Amino acid sequence: MLILASQSPRRREILQMLGYEFQCRPAHADETIPAGVGPGEAVELLAARKARAAAEDAAADAVVLGSDTVVVLDGRILGKPADEAQAAAMLRSLSGRTHQVYTGVALLRGGDARCFHQCTEVTFYPLTAAEIAAYVATGEPMDKAGAYGIQGKGSALVEGIRGDFFTVVGLPAGRTVRALREWGVLPAAR
């Protein structure tokens, strides 16, 4: 059995698209990143915390998948905005620039664990104040790392990407499939 330790509709959609059968078990875990931890290590740590929280009452043979995503600009991690003003400030800082999106994945089964992360570069078009205000007014930025969703209206902000698109959405599809396969978890036969 595969358990997704997330309430993210995007991660759920990616696993469904890939053909997996799974249960969702949203995990409530500490999302504090210790000082001095780099973004790759941070997303792996947060993904593992979520997976462990969801695994507490799971069957011993269940595979629990946790994931976490952060946006990084100039070495600084941008999480989810606290309010519209912070969302607008994040978007202004990303305007016309290239940033990195890191997604970490943790797989747990019994006492075994495997963590990895993937990084994708995203370049934004230069954004006007009106474009930023209009996007923030949609409400889409409010629950997303870096204050944008590449799979939604935020796609209009993006000039280009280098790397795995699904890493930016919240779950690196190809690498996750390979990791699950190594643990004997395969998509449902169709």
C-alpha positions as a Markdown table, in Angstrom:
| # | Residue | x | y | z |
|---|---|---|---|---|
| 1 | Met | 0.0 | 0.0 | 0.0 |
| 2 | Leu | 1.2 | 3.5 | -0.9 |
| 3 | Ile | 0.3 | 6.4 | 1.4 |
| 4 | Leu | 0.8 | 10.0 | 0.3 |
| 5 | Ala | 1.6 | 12.2 | 3.4 |
| 6 | Ser | 0.2 | 15.3 | 1.9 |
| 7 | Gln | -3.1 | 17.2 | 1.4 |
| 8 | Ser | -1.7 | 18.9 | -1.7 |
| 9 | Pro | -4.1 | 18.4 | -4.6 |
| 10 | Arg | -1.1 | 18.8 | -7.0 |
| 11 | Arg | 0.8 | 15.9 | -5.6 |
| 12 | Arg | -2.3 | 13.8 | -5.6 |
| 13 | Glu | -2.9 | 14.7 | -9.2 |
| 14 | Ile | 0.7 | 13.8 | -10.2 |
| 15 | Leu | 0.5 | 10.3 | -8.5 |
| 16 | Gln | -2.9 | 9.7 | -10.1 |
| 17 | Met | -1.6 | 10.7 | -13.5 |
| 18 | Leu | 1.3 | 8.2 | -13.1 |
| 19 | Gly | -1.3 | 5.5 | -12.4 |
| 20 | Tyr | -0.7 | 4.8 | -8.7 |
| 21 | Glu | -3.3 | 3.7 | -6.2 |
| 22 | Phe | -2.8 | 5.3 | -2.9 |
| 23 | Gln | -4.3 | 6.7 | 0.2 |
| 24 | Cys | -3.9 | 10.4 | 1.3 |
| 25 | Arg | -3.0 | 10.9 | 4.9 |
| 26 | Pro | -2.2 | 14.6 | 5.5 |
| 27 | Ala | 0.6 | 14.9 | 7.9 |
| 28 | His | 1.0 | 17.7 | 10.4 |
| 29 | Ala | 4.7 | 18.1 | 11.0 |
| 30 | Asp | 7.1 | 20.9 | 12.2 |
| 31 | Glu | 8.1 | 22.9 | 9.1 |
| 32 | Thr | 10.8 | 24.9 | 10.8 |
| 33 | Ile | 14.1 | 24.7 | 8.9 |
| 34 | Pro | 17.2 | 24.7 | 11.2 |
| 35 | Ala | 19.7 | 27.5 | 10.7 |
| 36 | Gly | 22.5 | 26.7 | 8.4 |
| 37 | Val | 20.6 | 24.0 | 6.5 |
| 38 | Gly | 20.8 | 24.3 | 2.7 |
| 39 | Pro | 17.7 | 24.0 | 0.5 |
| 40 | Gly | 18.3 | 20.5 | -0.7 |
| 41 | Glu | 18.8 | 19.2 | 2.8 |
| 42 | Ala | 15.9 | 21.3 | 4.1 |
| 43 | Val | 13.3 | 19.8 | 1.7 |
| 44 | Glu | 14.5 | 16.3 | 2.5 |
| 45 | Leu | 14.2 | 17.0 | 6.2 |
| 46 | Leu | 10.7 | 18.4 | 5.9 |
| 47 | Ala | 9.6 | 15.6 | 3.6 |
| 48 | Ala | 10.9 | 13.0 | 6.1 |
| 49 | Arg | 9.1 | 14.7 | 9.0 |
| 50 | Lys | 5.8 | 14.6 | 7.0 |
| 51 | Ala | 6.4 | 10.9 | 6.1 |
| 52 | Arg | 7.2 | 10.0 | 9.7 |
| 53 | Ala | 4.1 | 11.7 | 11.0 |
| 54 | Ala | 1.9 | 9.9 | 8.5 |
| 55 | Ala | 3.6 | 6.6 | 9.1 |
| 56 | Glu | 2.8 | 6.5 | 12.8 |
| 57 | Asp | -0.3 | 4.3 | 12.5 |
| 58 | Ala | 0.4 | 2.8 | 9.1 |
| 59 | Ala | 0.8 | -0.9 | 8.4 |
| 60 | Ala | 4.4 | -2.1 | 8.6 |
| 61 | Asp | 4.5 | -2.9 | 4.9 |
| 62 | Ala | 3.0 | 0.4 | 3.8 |
| 63 | Val | 5.2 | 2.8 | 1.8 |
| 64 | Val | 4.7 | 6.3 | 3.0 |
| 65 | Leu | 5.7 | 9.2 | 0.6 |
| 66 | Gly | 6.3 | 12.7 | 2.0 |
| 67 | Ser | 7.3 | 15.7 | 0.0 |
| 68 | Asp | 8.1 | 19.3 | 0.4 |
| 69 | Thr | 8.9 | 22.2 | -2.0 |
| 70 | Val | 10.7 | 25.5 | -1.5 |
| 71 | Val | 11.7 | 28.3 | -3.8 |
| 72 | Val | 15.2 | 29.7 | -3.5 |
| 73 | Leu | 16.4 | 33.1 | -4.7 |
| 74 | Asp | 19.9 | 34.3 | -4.1 |
| 75 | Gly | 20.4 | 31.4 | -1.6 |
| 76 | Arg | 17.4 | 32.5 | 0.5 |
| 77 | Ile | 14.5 | 30.2 | 0.9 |
| 78 | Leu | 11.1 | 31.6 | 0.1 |
| 79 | Gly | 8.2 | 29.7 | 1.8 |
| 80 | Lys | 4.5 | 30.3 | 1.5 |
| 81 | Pro | 3.5 | 34.0 | 1.8 |
| 82 | Ala | 1.8 | 35.0 | 5.1 |
| 83 | Asp | -0.4 | 37.6 | 3.4 |
| 84 | Glu | -1.0 | 39.4 | 0.2 |
| 85 | Ala | 1.7 | 42.0 | 0.9 |
| 86 | Gln | 4.3 | 39.3 | 1.4 |
| 87 | Ala | 3.1 | 37.5 | -1.8 |
| 88 | Ala | 3.5 | 40.7 | -3.8 |
| 89 | Ala | 7.0 | 41.3 | -2.3 |
| 90 | Met | 8.1 | 37.8 | -3.3 |
| 91 | Leu | 6.8 | 38.2 | -6.8 |
| 92 | Arg | 8.6 | 41.5 | -7.1 |
| 93 | Ser | 11.8 | 39.9 | -6.0 |
| 94 | Leu | 11.4 | 37.1 | -8.6 |
| 95 | Ser | 10.5 | 39.4 | -11.5 |
| 96 | Gly | 12.8 | 39.2 | -14.4 |
| 97 | Arg | 15.1 | 36.8 | -12.5 |
| 98 | Thr | 16.0 | 33.1 | -12.4 |
| 99 | His | 15.4 | 31.2 | -9.2 |
| 100 | Gln | 15.6 | 27.5 | -8.1 |
| 101 | Val | 12.8 | 25.3 | -6.9 |
| 102 | Tyr | 13.7 | 22.3 | -4.7 |
| 103 | Thr | 11.4 | 19.5 | -4.0 |
| 104 | Gly | 12.4 | 16.8 | -1.5 |
| 105 | Val | 10.9 | 13.3 | -1.4 |
| 106 | Ala | 11.0 | 10.9 | 1.5 |
| 107 | Leu | 10.0 | 7.2 | 1.3 |
| 108 | Leu | 9.5 | 5.2 | 4.5 |
| 109 | Arg | 8.6 | 1.6 | 5.0 |
| 110 | Gly | 9.0 | 0.1 | 8.4 |
| 111 | Gly | 12.5 | 1.1 | 9.5 |
| 112 | Asp | 13.8 | 1.8 | 6.0 |
| 113 | Ala | 14.0 | 5.3 | 4.6 |
| 114 | Arg | 15.1 | 6.9 | 1.4 |
| 115 | Cys | 15.3 | 10.6 | 0.8 |
| 116 | Phe | 16.2 | 12.6 | -2.3 |
| 117 | His | 15.6 | 16.0 | -3.8 |
| 118 | Gln | 15.5 | 17.5 | -7.3 |
| 119 | Cys | 16.2 | 21.1 | -8.3 |
| 120 | Thr | 14.7 | 23.0 | -11.3 |
| 121 | Glu | 15.5 | 26.5 | -12.4 |
| 122 | Val | 12.7 | 28.9 | -13.3 |
| 123 | Thr | 13.0 | 32.2 | -15.0 |
| 124 | Phe | 10.3 | 34.9 | -14.7 |
| 125 | Tyr | 9.4 | 37.5 | -17.2 |
| 126 | Pro | 9.8 | 41.1 | -15.9 |
| 127 | Leu | 6.5 | 41.8 | -14.1 |
| 128 | Thr | 4.7 | 45.1 | -13.8 |
| 129 | Ala | 3.1 | 46.2 | -10.6 |
| 130 | Ala | -0.3 | 45.8 | -12.3 |
| 131 | Glu | 0.5 | 42.2 | -13.3 |
| 132 | Ile | 1.7 | 41.4 | -9.7 |
| 133 | Ala | -1.4 | 43.0 | -8.2 |
| 134 | Ala | -3.8 | 41.1 | -10.6 |
| 135 | Tyr | -2.1 | 37.8 | -9.9 |
| 136 | Val | -2.1 | 38.3 | -6.1 |
| 137 | Ala | -5.9 | 39.2 | -6.4 |
| 138 | Thr | -6.6 | 35.7 | -7.8 |
| 139 | Gly | -5.7 | 34.2 | -4.4 |
| 140 | Glu | -3.5 | 31.6 | -6.1 |
| 141 | Pro | -0.2 | 32.7 | -4.6 |
| 142 | Met | -1.4 | 32.3 | -1.0 |
| 143 | Asp | -0.7 | 28.6 | -0.4 |
| 144 | Lys | 2.3 | 28.2 | -2.7 |
| 145 | Ala | 6.1 | 28.4 | -2.0 |
| 146 | Gly | 7.5 | 31.5 | -3.7 |
| 147 | Ala | 3.9 | 32.8 | -4.1 |
| 148 | Tyr | 3.1 | 31.3 | -7.5 |
| 149 | Gly | 1.7 | 28.1 | -9.0 |
| 150 | Ile | 3.3 | 27.1 | -12.3 |
| 151 | Gln | 0.5 | 24.8 | -13.1 |
| 152 | Gly | -2.1 | 27.5 | -12.8 |
| 153 | Lys | -2.4 | 31.2 | -13.5 |
| 154 | Gly | 1.2 | 31.6 | -12.4 |
| 155 | Ser | 2.3 | 29.9 | -15.6 |
| 156 | Ala | 1.8 | 33.3 | -17.3 |
| 157 | Leu | 4.7 | 34.7 | -15.2 |
| 158 | Val | 7.2 | 32.1 | -16.4 |
| 159 | Glu | 9.5 | 32.7 | -19.3 |
| 160 | Gly | 11.2 | 29.3 | -19.1 |
| 161 | Ile | 12.3 | 26.4 | -17.0 |
| 162 | Arg | 15.4 | 24.2 | -16.9 |
| 163 | Gly | 14.8 | 20.9 | -15.3 |
| 164 | Asp | 11.8 | 18.8 | -14.3 |
| 165 | Phe | 8.5 | 20.7 | -14.6 |
| 166 | Phe | 6.9 | 18.4 | -12.0 |
| 167 | Thr | 9.6 | 19.4 | -9.4 |
| 168 | Val | 8.2 | 22.9 | -9.6 |
| 169 | Val | 4.6 | 21.6 | -9.2 |
| 170 | Gly | 5.6 | 19.6 | -6.1 |
| 171 | Leu | 6.7 | 16.1 | -6.9 |
| 172 | Pro | 9.5 | 15.1 | -9.3 |
| 173 | Ala | 7.6 | 12.5 | -11.4 |
| 174 | Gly | 10.3 | 10.6 | -13.1 |
| 175 | Arg | 12.6 | 10.3 | -10.1 |
| 176 | Thr | 9.7 | 9.4 | -7.8 |
| 177 | Val | 8.6 | 6.6 | -10.2 |
| 178 | Arg | 12.1 | 5.2 | -10.2 |
| 179 | Ala | 12.4 | 5.3 | -6.4 |
| 180 | Leu | 9.0 | 3.7 | -5.9 |
| 181 | Arg | 9.9 | 1.0 | -8.4 |
| 182 | Glu | 13.1 | 0.2 | -6.4 |
| 183 | Trp | 10.8 | -0.4 | -3.4 |
| 184 | Gly | 8.4 | -2.7 | -5.5 |
| 185 | Val | 5.7 | -0.1 | -5.7 |
| 186 | Leu | 4.3 | 0.0 | -9.3 |
| 187 | Pro | 1.5 | 1.8 | -11.0 |
| 188 | Ala | -1.8 | -0.1 | -11.2 |
| 189 | Ala | -2.2 | -2.2 | -14.3 |
| 190 | Arg | -4.5 | -0.6 | -16.8 |
